[in-house]
Structure formats: C-alpha cells, structure tokens
Amino acid sequence: MADRRLQVFHTVARLLSFTKAAEALHMTQPAVTFQIRQLEEHFNTRLFDRAHNRISLTEAGDNVYRYADRIIALYNEMDNEVRRLTGDVIGLLLIGASTTIAEYVLPGLLGEFQSRFQQVKLRLNVSNSVGVVHMVENNDVDVGIVESPVTNKNLVVEVCWHDNLVLICPPHHELAKKKKINVRDITKFAFICREEGSGTREVISNYLADNDLTFNDMDLTMEFGSPESVKSAVEAGLGISIVSEATLEKELKLKTLAAVEIDPPLRRPFSVVYQRQKFRLRAMEEFLKFAQEHCERQKSDGGDSA
C-alpha cells in the first residue's frame, strides 16, 4: 500500500486537524502525531505551522500535499485496475447519508451489499442533507445519499427512488379521523419540524411555497434534529408534523401515531450523489451499480411512491 506516513499526512493536511484525522483514520492522536513527526524528520523540515490550537501547511507542506494527492490517486488507480483484472472487490468505501435515510433505508441495503462484497469495509457518516453534500464536495466521503434537491453542477445526482411524506398526529387527534387533509388546514395546528439544513425541512418549505405558503404561515412551535425526536414530540401531544412514511412502520403497528395523506400529495426523491471528476474505485463502482439494482427492485415491487 502507499506509504502510511504519506496517507496520514494527506489526511491531516486535508482536514487541517490532527483530531479529525485521527478519527477519520481510526488511529489515536499520538499515533497520527508520530507519523507526521517521522515524515518531517525524513524531509528535515516542518510541514505544519502550529499556533493557537490551529494548524496550517508550510510552503514545504503545501508541496508535499500536492504530490501526495497525486501519488495516492495514482496508487488507487493502479490498485483498482489490478483488482479489475483479478475480479477482486476490496477496500474502504466511505458513505454519507442524511438522517432519515441512514436510520430507515440504508441498514437493509448496506447489509445486503456487505454480504455480497465481504472484503469491502463500509464506513457510514450521518448528517443532514446539507452536511452530506458538503462531505461529498470536500471529498470526505465517496458517495452521499440525500433526501433534498442538490444544485451543485460538479456533482452527479442520480434519483434512486421516491419517498412519500404524510402528516402525523396522535391517534386521538381530530385530524386522525380524516383520510386526507389539505395543506392549508395544517396551519391551524401547532407544528413540529426538523432543523435548518434537514432535507425533510427543505422539501416541506418548497412544498409550502408551491401552495403559496411559507413557514411564517405555520404555527411552528418546536424544531428537532432527528425523525425520532419529532415523532416522540407528536406522540406526547405537543403538535403535529410531516415525516417520511418510511419512518412510521413501528408507530403505525403499535398505534401510537396516526398517519394522514396530504392534499396535494407530498413526495421527494432520494438521490445518490458523488463527484463528477472523482476517480471511482472498484468498490465505489460496485456500490453504485448495487444501489441502482436495489432501486429498480423497489420500483418493481411497488416500493417507489412516485
């Protein structure tokens, strides 16, 4: 494999943090520091300036980083071509996923992928949709899966399947008896929503705009950072909300929540996102192909709500 010191240096230089690099490499911080010190001793010069708990690249460090970037990319390309000849699918695959997808959609998909490609190591990073797109842009992950529109034209965005969103309320709530509810009627009740940056919140905001409404028209009482927190607050009678139908299997089975269709319907795409110019390792190629097959099966089984 490529020189370990160079890989560690490249990660520290990219993240400009020994702590974050240690987390990304699954190493201790002293081990990362030792590898950097060894490389600095090899070149007999400092590669980082350290001041006020922040680090930056020296001129020599900047040169090493540019060459390290090319060396590691060439190594990956060589490894990939040899693996293609031998038929091996191996390596580390970094996946970023928004909260709803990570909690309710990905476990089954990743489990099936892992059983088929046992030599691929999967590492999952979870954030809201905005955070996942930033991870892809910054090359912190190989592939992102998000639940909101992506506008960066340097990224490839492939819609995988569609998700249906519904209104949720306690079973004893007056809206629970309805088969459908008009979006304007929702404004009459205390509303609980996801945080800024969440794909669900962005989709709801766009949906309101399409119906000549904004969040200012809503009685927005609480914001939470996860679907589970939103559902718990609704179960406690603190308001109503709009969530993905995919998150409700347990609550509907136990009858702790009621789900009501919204009129007009609210659907959103779940999309796979990756860098247009990024060199695709064999593991990444196989995952993209596998995800597409999974989506096609979902559609043929009626799992796509669109």
N, C-alpha and C positions, 0 to 999 in steps of 0.2 A: 504494500500500500504506500501512498505518498508519505513523505517524511512527516512523522507525527508532530514534530515541533512546528513545521510549516502549517499544518492543519490547525493547530491550536492558535498560532499567531494569526492566521487568517480569520478565525472566528472572533478573537479579541478585537482585531482591527475593524472588522465589520460591525460589531456591536458596540465598540468603544467602552467596554465594561468587562472587567475580569469576572465579576459576579455572574453576569448574564452569560458569559462564555462558558463558565463552569457548569451552569445549569443546562445550557444547550448541548454540551459535550458529555454530560453526566460524569463530571470529574469534580474533585474538591478544588476550592480556590487555590490552596497552596500548591497543588499539582500543576494547575494552569500557570501560576507564577513561576514555578521551577522550569517549565518548558520554555517560557519566554526568556527567562534568565539564561538558559542554555543557548538559545538562538542569539541573544545579544552577545554572549561570550564568543560564540562562533564568528560573528561579524566584527567583534571588538568595538561595538558602538551601541548606543541606546537606540531602541526602536520606538519607544513611547516616552513622551513627556508626562510626568505625573505631578499635578498641582491641584490643591483644594478638592481632593476626592474625585477629581476628573482626570481622564487621560486623553491624550491626542497623539497622533503619529508625528514623529520627527521626519526630517527630509529623507533620512535613510529608511525609516519605517514605511514611508509612503512608497518608496521604490520597491521595497521588499513586498509590500501588499499587492502592487500591480503585477509583479512577476508571479507571486504566489497564486493570485487569481487565475492567471493563465496556466500555470503548472497543474493546479488542482483540476481545472476544467479539462485539460488535455489528458490527465490521468483518468478522469471519469469517462471520457470519450473512448480511450483505449480499453478500459475495463469493460465498457458496455459492448464494444464491437467483438471482443473475445467471448463475452458471455452470449452474445447473439449466435456465434458460431457453435458454441458448445450446448446451447439451449438452456443454460442456467439463468434463473431469475433470482437475483440475490441483492442485498444491500439495504440501506436505510431509506425509508420513504417518510417524508415529513408532510403531514396533512393538517390543514387548518379548517375548522368548521364553526359555524355560528351555533349559538347555544341550543336552539330548538333542534337543529339537525343532529348535533353531537349527542344529545340526550335521547332522542326518539327515533332517529332514522339510521344513523351510522352503525350502532352496535351490531346489528344483524349483517349489514353489508360488509363491515370490516372482518367480522368473524368468518364469513364465507370466503372472503378474499384470503385471509390468513391460512385457512385450512387448505386452500388450493396452492398458495405460494408460501410454504412454511419457512423458507430461507430469507424472506423479506421481513425486515424489522420495521414495524409501524410505530410512529410517534405522532400523537394527536395533540394539537394546540387548540384550545377553545376560547372564543371571544365573541363579541357581537359582530354583525356583518361588516361594519366599517373596519373593525380591528383585523378581521380576517383578510380583507382586501389589502390593507397596509402590510400584513405579513407576506402576502404574495408579491406585492410591489417591491418590498425590501429583501426579497429572496430568503426570508426566514422559514418559509415552507415551500414545498414543491407544488402542491395543489391545494386550492381552497374550495370549500363548498358553502355557498351562501344562499340567503333567502330574500335578497333585495336586489334591485337593478344595479349593474356595475357600469360606470361611464368611462373608465379608463380604456382608451383605444389600443394601448400597448398590451392589454391582457386579452387572452382568448376566453370567451364566455360561452359555454355550451349549456343550454337549458336541458336539464335531465328529466324532471317530472314536475307536475303541478300540485300544489297544496291548497286545500280548501280551508278557509277560516270561518269560524262560527262565533256567534255570541254565546257567552256562558253566564249563568246565574245560578243561585241556589234553587233546589227543586221546588221550594215553596214560594218562590218569587212570582209575581203576577205575569212576567214575561215567559215563564216556563211552560205555560199552557198554550202558547202560540206556536204555530207551525213555521211562520216566518215573521220577521219584524223589519219594518222599513228603517233605513239608516237614520232618518230624521227623528224617529221615535226614541233612538238610543240617547239623544241629547238630553232627555228628561230625567235621566238617572245618573247617580254617582258612578263615575267611570274610572277603572283601574287600568294602567297601561305599562308597557315596558319602557326602559330608559332611552334617552337620546343615543343614537348610534345603532340601536337594535333594528334588525331587518323587519321585524314584525311592526314596530312603531312606524318605520318609513312607509311600509305598504299601507298601513291604516291611514297615515297622513295623506298619501296620494289618492287613496280611495275617497276620503272625505272631500278632497279638492275636486275630484271628478263629479262629486254630488253637491258642489257649491257650498261646502262646509270647511271649517278648519278646527283645530284643537281648541281654539277660543270659544267655539260653539258648544264644546263638550263640558260637562261638569267633572273635570279631571281632578280627582281627589288624591290619588297615590300613584307612584311610579316604582317599579321593581326591576331588578337586574336578571331575573330568570323566569321562565314559564311556571315553574313550581311555586314560586313566591306569589305570582299573580293568581294562580288557581287557589292557593291557600287563603288569600285575602278574600276572594269571591266566596269560597266555602264558608268563611267566617261572617258573611253578610255585609262586607264593607263596601260592596259595589258590584257592578257588572264589568265584563271585559270582552275582548275579542282575541281568540287564540287559534292556533292551528288545530284542526280536527285530529291530526295525528298524535297530539299530546293527551288526548282525553280517554283513551281506552279504559284505564283503571277507574277513573272517576265516574264514567257512564255506567260501567259494570256494577260499581258499588252504589250508584245513585246518589253520590254526594254532590254532583253538579248536573245541571240540565243544559243541553246544547240546542240553540235555535238558529235556523238558517237566516241569513241576512239578505234583504232585497234592496238593490240588486246584489247578486252573488259576489263574494269577495274571494278571488283566487290569486295565487302568486307562484312564480317559477322558483324552483330550487335549481341553482346553477353551479356547474363545475368551472373553476377559474384557474388559469395558470398563465405564466409569462409567455408572450408570443415568441420571443427570441431565445427562450431558455433551452439549453441542451437537455433533451429528455433521456434520462437513464432508463434502462430496460424495465426496472420496477415501476417507474412512473408510467411508461407506455402501457404496461400490462394493467395497471390500476385504472387508467383512463378507459381502456378497452373493456375492462371488467365492469366499471361503473356504467358505461353505456349499455352493456348487455343487461345489467340489473334494471336499468330504467326501461328498456324495451320489454322486459318481463313484467314490470309493474304495469305498463300500459296495456299489455295483452291480457293481464289478469284483472284489469279494471281498477288498478290502484291509482291511476292518474285521474285526478278530479276534473281536469280540463275537458 
